[in-house]
């Protein structure tokens, strides 16, 4: 682990990882080489963070959370256990992945709740998906591969691969490609329901409410 102003030491529990001096990273976390952890971020015990990730200022990664390679958590993103994020996921500033279906500080008899009084449920996010700034994903939900959740949206149900969802509660308003750009209709494709990415040219086909790449 490299902390600002301190050299990398052979005894570091996280070799090849750059960590700001004000960050709080558990020695019991697993972090891949090339990952950067910025000021005031916190990575809890038993979390697993992949290679070449960016954990922004004030971001939080809960105990046992799993992040793939090349994941970006922007400033003050909150990822609560037991969330699982695949490779290349983007979490925007101040976005929240929740873990409590029925939140209460106390039990019905007024006693302060402990970890034994509730069961954590997680958000699962597929490869390449993006969660916009201040969006909230209410667990348990799954965000599909390469989907985009718009800024400020509140996700209360599963999101299909390549879907663009907006609003409160979030609803699908279109499709996006791997570049994140909304797809355009492409009636010249071989099948009905064809779409094209205006940036990459990749073709897609919609069938029964799901999108696949051609």
Protein Blocks (a to p, Z undefined) as FASTA:
>chain_A
ZZehiacdfklcbghiacdfkbccdfkbccdehiacdehiacdehiacdehiacdehiac
dehiacdehiacdehiacddfddcdehiacdehiacdfbfbgcfbdfkopacdfklpccd
dddddehiacdehiacdddddddehiacdehiacfbdcdehiacedjddddfbdcdfkop
acdddfkbmbehiacdfklopacddeehiacdZZ
